[in-house]
């Protein structure tokens, strides 16, 4: 049986996205108290409210913050610290991408490169840096960052996204050493996931990809969330590793 997460607090950046929301539900089912972080907008408020209403257990909450703005992350920490001195789990599920053909070098301009790294790498690092003291205070903290097999296959929505995810893998290994023994650091690395994360992908795209995957289906958000949950409940002696969830696509 998996370890219960009763009494644990989990903070999920990107909590209203497909993987973030599935992770929130999985961790709540195991007993954790969930803090959903969403980017403030009318749609974000609505999505966060609907997700909170669907979670098992009580004491969950939703808070706005912008993963690309360090001051916003620090304000979130200060607000939470009023009644939450310890954080047990940090899930970095916020992300952004835009399809750009790898051969179209001119289309991957500096502004897009900077935005991809600001959200997908710098933002995740800033969240970890900001909440590291609260994670250390738990004496058994856990960070789970969302990576991608694009980080080592070089196949993804654009070259900058692949590079940012490779950076997540390296960051995971480096921080696992730096934050031990109080905090474990892991990354979950999906292949193609059935979600609207990558704009413009259609059912035809999913069907083509499925044919190339040994397990003959693309991942669901719940498949990825199961891996996040396993990091917290089953993989208690693991740190610095990248957990691959791709159905064998990278083989």
SULSULLIN-V10342 format. One record per helix or strand of 2 or more residues. SS is the DSSP state (@ for helix, = for strand). FROM is the first residue (numbers start at 1). LEN is the number of residues. If there is no record, write none. Layout:
ss = (SS SS)
from = (FROM FROM)
len = (LEN LEN)
This chain:
ss = (= @ = @ = @ = @ @ = @ @ = @ @ =)
from = (9 18 33 42 61 70 89 105 110 141 150 159 183 203 221 242)
len = (5 12 6 13 4 12 4 3 28 8 4 21 8 8 13 4)
